[in-house]
Amino acid sequence: MRLAELTERFRRLESHVSQQKGDFSLFALLLREGAPDRWDLIVSAPWVMHDKESALDYFVETIKSVLGAEELVNLSRIVFVDPDDVSIADLNRTVSVEHGSVEMRDTTFSGQPIRQGVIITSKRLAAVAS
């Protein structure tokens, strides 16, 4: 599958999930250096961190229902990252996009070498008053 096609499919998924569950700090597809041609789906949102196991089940089922079960073959893993993680804050400062597509190549994320990536959403979320 071409990158443009993959990006469009996951952009549609991100939009659907954000309408259902809430905003993302980060939603990206990253291809790790040295990894087979399967993408990591990187997800950062406050609602994900409350129950990662349920969030993982939700994403797998939503990918199947919105994009089709065969789309899971394109993924190596789904990674949840706390919105307060420094790597998220750094990326949010560098890239600002929502429901879009920003490509990146030959970079690092959270210390991991990245061969290629597509950032669909990267934005700072407003702090929630306690």
C-alpha contacts under 8 A as a table, 3 or more apart, distances in Angstrom:
res1	aa1	res2	aa2	distance
1	M	5	E	6.65
1	M	6	L	6.52
2	R	5	E	5.37
2	R	6	L	6.27
3	L	6	L	5.03
3	L	7	T	5.91
4	A	7	T	5.10
4	A	8	E	6.18
5	E	8	E	5.21
5	E	9	R	6.30
6	L	9	R	5.23
6	L	10	F	6.29
7	T	10	F	5.27
7	T	11	R	5.89
7	T	101	S	7.27
7	T	118	V	7.08
7	T	120	I	7.86
8	E	11	R	4.97
8	E	12	R	6.22
9	R	12	R	5.23
9	R	13	L	6.42
9	R	67	L	6.90
10	F	13	L	4.76
10	F	14	E	6.03
10	F	120	I	7.99
11	R	14	E	5.07
11	R	15	S	6.24
11	R	99	H	6.08
11	R	100	G	6.82
11	R	101	S	7.72
11	R	120	I	6.12
12	R	15	S	5.24
12	R	16	H	6.24
13	L	16	H	5.10
13	L	17	V	6.13
13	L	62	T	7.99
13	L	63	I	7.14
13	L	66	V	6.72
13	L	67	L	7.36
14	E	17	V	5.21
14	E	18	S	6.01
14	E	27	F	7.12
14	E	99	H	6.96
14	E	120	I	7.62
15	S	18	S	5.26
15	S	19	Q	6.27
15	S	99	H	6.18
16	H	19	Q	5.34
16	H	20	Q	6.38
17	V	20	Q	5.00
17	V	21	K	5.79
17	V	22	G	7.29
18	S	21	K	5.24
18	S	22	G	4.54
18	S	23	D	5.13
18	S	24	F	6.87
19	Q	22	G	5.99
19	Q	23	D	7.77
21	K	47	W	7.33
22	G	45	A	7.88
22	G	47	W	7.31
23	D	45	A	6.60
23	D	125	L	7.74
24	F	27	F	6.41
24	F	43	V	7.31
24	F	44	S	5.79
24	F	45	A	4.60
24	F	46	P	7.75
24	F	121	T	6.82
24	F	122	S	7.37
24	F	123	K	7.35
24	F	125	L	7.71
25	S	43	V	7.85
25	S	44	S	5.27
25	S	45	A	5.44
25	S	83	P	6.02
25	S	88	I	7.31
25	S	92	N	7.50
25	S	121	T	6.96
25	S	122	S	5.45
25	S	123	K	5.04
25	S	124	R	5.73
25	S	125	L	6.13
26	L	42	I	7.08
26	L	43	V	5.62
26	L	44	S	4.86
26	L	45	A	7.05
26	L	83	P	7.86
26	L	88	I	7.06
26	L	92	N	7.80
26	L	119	I	7.57
26	L	120	I	7.64
26	L	121	T	5.27
26	L	122	S	4.52
26	L	123	K	6.67
27	F	41	L	7.26
27	F	42	I	5.65
27	F	43	V	4.80
27	F	44	S	6.51
27	F	119	I	6.32
27	F	120	I	5.58
27	F	121	T	5.04
27	F	122	S	6.67
28	A	41	L	5.82
28	A	42	I	5.12
28	A	43	V	6.77
28	A	117	G	7.15
28	A	118	V	5.63
28	A	119	I	4.34
28	A	120	I	5.46
28	A	121	T	6.84
29	L	39	W	5.91
29	L	40	D	5.58
29	L	41	L	4.74
29	L	42	I	6.19
29	L	117	G	5.53
29	L	118	V	5.22
29	L	119	I	6.50
29	L	120	I	7.91
30	L	39	W	5.49
30	L	40	D	5.13
30	L	41	L	6.57
30	L	42	I	7.26
30	L	114	I	6.60
30	L	115	R	7.78
30	L	116	Q	6.06
30	L	117	G	4.23
30	L	118	V	6.45
31	L	35	A	7.05
31	L	37	D	7.11
31	L	38	R	6.71
31	L	39	W	4.88
31	L	40	D	6.25
31	L	114	I	5.82
31	L	115	R	5.65
31	L	116	Q	5.18
31	L	117	G	5.88
32	R	35	A	5.35
32	R	39	W	7.48
32	R	40	D	7.60
32	R	112	Q	7.20
32	R	113	P	6.06
32	R	114	I	4.45
32	R	115	R	5.54
32	R	116	Q	7.23
33	E	113	P	5.45
33	E	114	I	5.13
33	E	115	R	4.82
35	A	38	R	7.19
37	D	74	N	7.71
38	R	73	V	7.58
38	R	74	N	5.10
38	R	75	L	4.98
38	R	76	S	4.93
39	W	74	N	6.15
39	W	75	L	4.64
39	W	76	S	5.30
39	W	77	R	7.16
40	D	75	L	5.79
40	D	76	S	5.39
40	D	77	R	5.02
40	D	78	I	5.80
40	D	79	V	6.90
41	L	75	L	6.89
41	L	76	S	7.96
41	L	77	R	6.35
41	L	78	I	4.72
41	L	79	V	6.08
42	I	78	I	6.08
42	I	79	V	4.88
42	I	80	F	6.11
42	I	81	V	7.22
43	V	78	I	7.38
43	V	79	V	6.09
43	V	80	F	4.96
43	V	81	V	6.21
44	S	48	V	7.06
44	S	80	F	5.74
44	S	81	V	4.94
44	S	82	D	5.78
44	S	83	P	5.42
44	S	88	I	7.78
45	A	48	V	5.42
45	A	49	M	6.93
45	A	81	V	7.77
45	A	82	D	6.93
45	A	83	P	5.85
46	P	49	M	5.51
46	P	50	H	7.15
46	P	82	D	7.17
46	P	83	P	6.45
47	W	50	H	5.76
47	W	51	D	7.86
48	V	51	D	6.19
48	V	52	K	5.85
48	V	55	A	5.62
48	V	80	F	7.23
49	M	52	K	5.67
49	M	80	F	7.49
49	M	81	V	7.87
49	M	82	D	6.47
51	D	54	S	5.55
51	D	55	A	6.17
52	K	55	A	4.85
52	K	56	L	6.02
52	K	80	F	7.44
53	E	56	L	5.17
53	E	57	D	6.38
54	S	57	D	5.08
54	S	58	Y	6.05
55	A	58	Y	4.94
55	A	59	F	6.16
56	L	59	F	5.17
56	L	60	V	6.21
56	L	78	I	7.46
57	D	60	V	5.26
57	D	61	E	6.15
58	Y	61	E	5.28
58	Y	62	T	5.91
59	F	62	T	5.01
59	F	63	I	5.90
60	V	63	I	5.25
60	V	64	K	6.27
60	V	72	L	7.70
61	E	64	K	5.09
61	E	65	S	6.16
62	T	65	S	5.04
62	T	66	V	5.75
62	T	67	L	7.80
63	I	66	V	5.35
63	I	67	L	5.27
63	I	68	G	6.32
63	I	69	A	6.87
63	I	71	E	7.12
63	I	72	L	7.19
64	K	67	L	5.64
64	K	68	G	4.25
64	K	69	A	4.20
64	K	70	E	7.57
64	K	71	E	7.25
64	K	72	L	7.46
65	S	68	G	5.62
65	S	69	A	7.35
67	L	70	E	7.99
67	L	71	E	6.29
68	G	71	E	5.73
68	G	72	L	7.92
69	A	72	L	5.78
69	A	73	V	7.94
70	E	73	V	5.68
70	E	74	N	7.86
71	E	74	N	5.61
71	E	75	L	7.46
72	L	75	L	5.38
73	V	76	S	7.65
75	L	78	I	7.43
81	V	85	D	6.93
81	V	88	I	7.75
82	D	85	D	5.33
82	D	88	I	7.81
83	P	88	I	6.08
83	P	89	A	7.47
84	D	88	I	6.91
84	D	89	A	6.91
85	D	88	I	5.45
85	D	89	A	6.58
86	V	89	A	5.05
86	V	90	D	6.06
87	S	90	D	5.13
87	S	91	L	6.20
87	S	109	F	6.75
87	S	110	S	5.39
88	I	91	L	5.18
88	I	92	N	6.01
89	A	92	N	5.05
89	A	93	R	6.25
89	A	124	R	7.30
90	D	93	R	5.27
90	D	94	T	6.40
91	L	94	T	4.99
91	L	95	V	5.83
91	L	122	S	7.12
92	N	95	V	5.33
92	N	96	S	5.97
92	N	122	S	5.34
92	N	123	K	5.16
92	N	124	R	5.88
93	R	96	S	7.06
93	R	124	R	7.97
95	V	102	V	7.99
95	V	122	S	6.19
95	V	123	K	7.63
96	S	121	T	7.38
96	S	122	S	5.24
96	S	123	K	5.41
97	V	100	G	5.96
97	V	101	S	7.29
97	V	102	V	7.49
97	V	119	I	7.73
97	V	120	I	6.78
97	V	121	T	5.10
97	V	122	S	5.27
97	V	123	K	6.45
98	E	120	I	6.39
98	E	121	T	4.30
98	E	122	S	6.32
98	E	123	K	7.00
99	H	120	I	5.50
99	H	121	T	5.53
100	G	119	I	7.64
100	G	120	I	4.96
100	G	121	T	6.48
101	S	118	V	6.17
101	S	119	I	5.62
101	S	120	I	4.71
101	S	121	T	7.54
102	V	118	V	5.51
102	V	119	I	5.07
102	V	120	I	6.58
103	E	116	Q	7.47
103	E	117	G	5.67
103	E	118	V	4.48
103	E	119	I	6.36
104	M	107	T	7.28
104	M	116	Q	5.70
104	M	117	G	5.03
104	M	118	V	6.20
104	M	119	I	7.81
105	R	114	I	6.91
105	R	115	R	5.52
105	R	116	Q	4.32
105	R	117	G	6.25
106	D	113	P	7.21
106	D	114	I	5.64
106	D	115	R	4.74
106	D	116	Q	6.22
107	T	113	P	5.99
107	T	114	I	5.21
107	T	115	R	6.78
107	T	116	Q	7.79
108	T	111	G	5.77
108	T	112	Q	5.23
108	T	113	P	4.39
108	T	114	I	5.17
109	F	112	Q	5.22
109	F	113	P	6.63
109	F	114	I	6.76
114	I	117	G	7.06
119	I	122	S	6.71
